[in-house]
Amino acid sequence: MRAYEGDKVQVRVLVGAHEEGHQFSMHGLKWLAEPGVLTSGYRNSQFAGISEHFEMELKLPPLPGNTTKHADY
């Protein structure tokens, strides 16, 4: 996935028919637990069990001290 600092990104996670749960995380990024509720709290990880789906909406932040205008998450 290619995106730039300040871009709005939506990530959708779908879990199929797996017996075990899975943990999805993106290091260096955070999103609201409930996208439409500003007081729902931030997280950078989401647990998903059988037949669950989640949508994460986030805005890519600038990296502190980044002078190369490139970021890798």
N, C-alpha and C positions, 0 to 999 in steps of 0.2 A: 504494500500500500504506500503510495507516495502522497505526502502532504507537506505543507509548509507552515512555519510559525504563524499563528493567528487563524489558521483554517479551522472551520467547524467540521467535526468528524463524527459520524455515527457508526458504531461497531455493533453488529448483531451476532449473538452467540446462540447456536442451536445445539441441543444435546439430543442425540437419537436414543435408541433403545439399549443403553448401556446399563449394566447392573450397578456399577459404582458411580459415585458422583465425581465431578471434576471441578477444579479451581481454575478460573481464568483471571489473569492479571496482566497489567501493562506497567512496567517500571517507569517512574518519572511522570506519570499522568494520573489524573484523578477525575471522577465524574460524580454527579449527584446520584444518590441511591434511587430517588424518584425524580426523573428529569423535569417534571412539571411543578415540583414542590421545592422552592429555594431553601427551605429549612430542613430538608430531609437528611442532610449530612453528606459528606464526601467519602468516597472509597476508591481504592485502586485495585480491588480484587472482588470477584463475584463467584460464589459457589453455585453450581448448577447440578441438579439431579436428573433422573430419567424424564425424558419428554418435556424439559423446561426450555424456555427461551428468554433472553434478556437483550435489551437495547441500551447501549451506553452512548450518551451524547456528551461530547467534550470539545473544548477549544484548545488547540495546541499552543502551549505557552512558549515564550522566548526562553532560551537557556541563559541563566545568569553568566555574564562575562563572555558570552559567545560573540567573537569578532569575525568568525568565518561565515556566518549566515547559514550554517548547516547544522542540523541536529539529527541524532539517531536515537530512537526510542526502542 
